């Protein structure tokens, strides 16, 4: 399974912010939209990610408030990225290795969407559930042996 499969189901709605926008505005957008990340875009290019992790760190450094900080001063300016063709197992490994909860999806320089660790986990669970249902159906429909007894393995 690939990242493109997640985007096809999830859609590619993006919430973006400028690096020179006040952090307070970005936090308000995150709260209003009930989202955990914003993609930071400058001149149509991905330049960073702002997640609740960076926001909490900034608030802690600033004595409990966002103050007058700009997004640029707190964003992750080197976020992990993947492509639509990246395998889900590779994305899972990358996210776990960096403790990343959000990953922009790029096709060349074009931003295709953002996937979250939740999206990856849900995809894996859904895939395993489907496989389990198919295996159970296969076992339930196992052909009977001569003599009327079902074969069990």
Secondary structure as GFF3:
##gff-version 3
##sequence-region A 1 153
A	DSSP	alpha_helix	3	10	.	.	.	ID=ss1
A	DSSP	beta_strand	16	17	.	.	.	ID=ss2
A	DSSP	alpha_helix	23	33	.	.	.	ID=ss3
A	DSSP	beta_strand	37	42	.	.	.	ID=ss4
A	DSSP	beta_strand	45	51	.	.	.	ID=ss5
A	DSSP	alpha_helix	52	61	.	.	.	ID=ss6
A	DSSP	alpha_helix	71	74	.	.	.	ID=ss7
A	DSSP	beta_strand	81	82	.	.	.	ID=ss8
A	DSSP	alpha_helix	88	98	.	.	.	ID=ss9
A	DSSP	beta_strand	102	107	.	.	.	ID=ss10
A	DSSP	beta_strand	110	116	.	.	.	ID=ss11
A	DSSP	alpha_helix	117	140	.	.	.	ID=ss12
###
